[in-house]
Amino acid sequence: MGSNGPRIRIIEYAVTAAALLLCPETLHADQGGGSFWFPGQFASLAAVQQTPGWALGVIYYHSSVAAAGSAAAAREILTGRIPTTVNVDLNLSLNGRADLVALTPSYTFATPVLGGQLAVGMSGQYGRAAASIAGTLTAIAGPIVVTRTGVLEGSLSSYGDLAPSAQLLWNYGVNNYMAYVTGNIPVGDYDPMRLPNIGLGHGAIDIGGAYTYLDQTAGVEFSGVAGFTYNFKNPDTQYRSGIDFHFDWGASHFLTKQLFVGVAGYAYQQITDDSGQNPILGGFRSRIFGVGPQIGYSFPVGDMQGFLGLRGYGEFGAANRPSGWNTWLTFTTSPTAPAAIAPAKHLVLK
């Protein structure tokens, strides 16, 4: 092999090390591009009070995402007594798809708490996720170039984590306010060596608030929900995602007392760096925006109140996170509201 033999082996070691970046835990910020908070889970009527009693929400969530990018770095590698500088270029493309069904039973108390209405709930999910990653890794040291290509793919049908939540809601005429806290209990199906996962693999806590302007006489509404997510360290990977900020919004017009149409959107921005990732990736903060149409319809279900809602989002402005499109089909049953408009409750997908 001559004098180039050790150098080629050094480059191949560098390529092998860089191949670890194909692992979905380090491919994107928020540990594979997935976060505790599902952008878009809140939309119109987010802060409107509910009729006291038990309610059940069912949601079908579908997403299709893709991502492509590169990471490059140069570092000193010392093998035996032969030092060399190896430039590693990583070019990846990712495709992912998820079909999830979430159930959220909740209870709204009739007795006021802090002058508002208290609602508590628990969300769980089951579904299927599939993903594939294709990558090309190139290492260069002087005149020596080594290239490796590979494809990773997999699918999984299983159960996800649990997400308890509590909300306090206040109403002052057309102005409605809400404060919430929720979190992730990592009991879902998760394997750090598997490409797709339904479980997140770590705990999290999310706090925030919402405002809804609702003029039932004019039939107009606007809602905004803002919050922050603190992520705990993943014990399997020793990786911790940074703090996330998210803002979901919706605006609608009631065509009748039961039917509304409108638009919804979201903004998601990671505001602190990840830790535990490969230094090649830097702070690796993620970002995504989405916007799309929505429609909702309220109707009686026996002696209960039903709500059926559909909204879809097209994503843009992604950074360190896959992007594409997603849809939310929501069905909720709750006690019959004395008011003419029965608002849609929202599910917490985790």
Beta strands, then each sheet from edge to edge (+ up, - down):
strand 1: 53-79
strand 2: 82-108
strand 3: 117-141
strand 4: 144-159
strand 5: 163-172
strand 6: 175-184
strand 7: 204-215
strand 8: 220-231
strand 9: 244-254
strand 10: 259-270
strand 11: 287-301
strand 12: 304-319
strand 13: 323-335
sheet 1: 4+ 3- 2+ 1- 13+ 12- 11+ 10- 9+ 8- 7+ 6- 5+
end
